[in-house]
Structure formats: structure tokens, C-alpha cells
Amino acid sequence: MECKINPKTIDRKGILSLLKHDKFGNIECVDCNLKVRMIKKIRCSDCPFVSCSGERKTAKNYFAIGVACGVKFRQYGIDPNGRLGKVQLFYLLYHPELNWYLPDGSEIHHFNKENWNDHKWNLILCKTGAEHKTIEAEQTKYKKMLNEQSYIHLR
């Protein structure tokens, strides 16, 4: 997804101030499963993210965003109508060298397949949707191979 954000208007510290921190300074929003929390009605009262049930077009395919930046981000340079997803926001916060730009057609893969877990170690930028599918297929194949080897050793 091409993020059309003007890097000159972004206030990184302001964005970080919107996010909930624990007593150790860790950002709790990083691994918040907001979709589940909204269903259970236990969402933080000051949550800056909004639910997005619609789909967004990128290059040749569609994907569900799920959770996007809400209007609270506007004051720090993020357009809530641009529907920047939570995962894209965290990826861009982790990698300031990208200057708030993600190439058109790029997708972010969650290494452990937990889509709510947006820790830095868990996010992989894929240049295309095909690359994303290849990574997922290889992970599935590797996991299956490990399970088969474990089964053989247990016999």
C-alpha cells in the first residue's frame, strides 16, 4: 500500500504520546488485539485506533485493513481518511529511515501469524503480495516438516 504521508508534517513524538505505555515505558498498543477487545467491549477508553471493516485496494488486490488510525492522529500529521493501518503505523515508527513511505503494492507480514502482534521482530516488509504469499507458504511448509520430524522421533 502506498502511504501518501507528508513526512514534514509528521510529529513522531506526538504519535508516540497517543499510544498507551505500561510502567516500564513499553507500548501496550503494540500487541493489543483490538478486534477481539472491541467485540468483548473492553477497548481502552482513550484508544486512538478505529475499526475498519471495509476493504482497501492496493495494486491489483484487496485486503481488509481491520484497524486504522483514528482522528486523534490528525494533530500529528496522519490523515485519518487515508486509513493508515495499525500495522503500517508501527512499521513506519520502527523504521524512520523509510521517511514515512511504503511502496505501492507492498504488504507487511506477521512472522508469528498473530496479526495483532506488531512488535518490531514480528513485522516483515514484503515488496509485493506475491512475495508475501511465498513467505507464508514457506513458513507453512517448514512448520509441517518440523511437525513430521517430531512425530517420527516420538515413535
C-alpha positions in Angstrom: 0.0 0.0 0.0 1.4 3.4 -0.9 1.2 5.6 2.1 0.7 9.2 1.0 2.0 11.0 4.0 4.0 14.2 4.0 7.0 13.4 6.2 7.4 17.1 7.0 4.1 17.2 8.8 4.7 14.1 11.0 5.2 14.5 14.7 6.7 11.2 15.7 6.9 12.1 19.4 3.3 13.2 19.3 2.2 9.9 17.7 4.0 8.0 20.4 2.3 10.1 23.1 -1.1 8.9 21.9 -0.2 5.3 22.5 -0.7 3.6 25.9 2.5 2.8 27.8 3.0 0.5 30.8 5.0 1.4 33.9 8.2 0.2 32.1 7.7 2.5 29.1 6.7 -0.3 26.7 3.9 0.5 24.3 0.9 -1.7 25.2 -0.9 -1.0 21.9 1.8 -3.0 20.1 0.2 -6.3 21.0 -3.4 -5.2 21.5 -5.9 -7.4 19.7 -8.3 -4.6 19.1 -10.7 -6.6 17.0 -11.3 -9.0 19.9 -11.3 -6.3 22.5 -14.0 -4.3 20.6 -16.2 -7.4 20.4 -15.8 -8.0 24.1 -16.4 -4.3 24.8 -13.2 -3.9 26.8 -11.5 -1.4 24.5 -9.4 1.3 26.2 -11.5 4.5 26.6 -8.7 6.6 25.0 -7.8 4.2 22.2 -6.6 6.3 19.2 -7.4 3.5 16.7 -10.7 2.7 14.9 -12.2 -0.4 13.5 -12.3 -0.6 9.7 -14.5 -3.4 8.4 -14.1 -2.2 4.8 -11.6 -3.3 2.2 -8.8 -1.2 0.7 -7.4 -1.6 -2.9 -3.7 -2.0 -3.3 -2.2 -2.5 -6.7 -4.3 -5.5 -8.1 -5.8 -7.0 -5.0 -7.9 -6.1 -2.0 -7.3 -6.7 1.7 -9.1 -5.9 4.9 -7.3 -3.3 7.0 -9.2 -4.1 10.2 -7.7 -1.5 12.5 -6.7 2.0 11.3 -5.5 5.3 12.8 -8.4 7.4 14.1 -8.9 11.2 14.2 -6.7 11.7 17.2 -3.7 11.1 14.9 -4.7 14.1 12.7 -3.0 16.6 15.0 0.3 14.8 14.5 0.2 14.7 10.7 -1.7 11.4 10.0 -4.8 11.8 7.9 -7.5 9.5 9.3 -9.2 9.4 5.9 -6.0 7.9 4.5 -6.9 4.9 6.5 -3.3 4.0 7.5 -3.5 0.7 9.3 -2.2 0.0 12.8 0.5 -2.4 11.5 1.7 0.1 8.8 1.9 2.8 11.5 4.1 0.7 13.8 6.3 -0.4 10.9 6.9 3.2 9.9 7.6 4.2 13.6 10.1 1.4 13.8 11.9 2.4 10.6 12.2 6.2 10.4 14.7 5.7 7.6 11.7 4.9 5.3 10.7 8.6 5.7 7.0 7.6 6.2 6.8 5.9 2.8 5.8 2.3 1.9 6.0 1.3 -1.7 2.7 0.8 -3.7 1.7 -2.9 -3.6 3.9 -3.7 -0.5 2.4 -5.7 2.3 3.5 -6.4 5.9 3.8 -10.0 7.0 3.4 -11.0 10.7 6.2 -13.6 11.3 4.3 -15.4 14.0 1.0 -15.1 12.1 -0.6 -13.2 15.0 -2.0 -10.2 13.2 -2.4 -8.1 16.3 1.2 -8.6 17.4 3.0 -5.5 15.9 6.4 -5.9 17.7 9.4 -4.9 15.6 10.7 -8.5 15.4 7.4 -9.8 14.1 7.0 -7.5 11.1 8.5 -8.2 7.6 8.0 -5.8 4.7 7.2 -7.6 1.5 7.6 -5.8 -1.8 4.6 -7.5 -3.4 1.6 -9.6 -2.4 3.3 -12.5 -4.3 6.4 -12.2 -2.1 4.1 -12.2 1.0 2.3 -15.4 -0.2 5.7 -17.0 -0.9 6.9 -16.3 2.7 3.7 -17.6 4.2 3.9 -20.8 2.0 7.5 -21.4 3.0 6.6 -20.9 6.7 3.7 -23.4 6.5 5.9 -25.9 4.7 8.7 -25.6 7.3 6.3 -25.9 10.2 4.8 -29.0 8.6 8.2 -30.5 8.1 9.1 -29.9 11.8 5.9 -31.5 12.9 6.5 -34.6 10.8 10.1 -34.9 12.3 8.7 -34.5 15.8 6.2 -37.3 15.1 9.0 -39.6 13.8 11.1 -39.0 16.9 8.2 -39.8 19.2 7.6 -43.2 17.6 
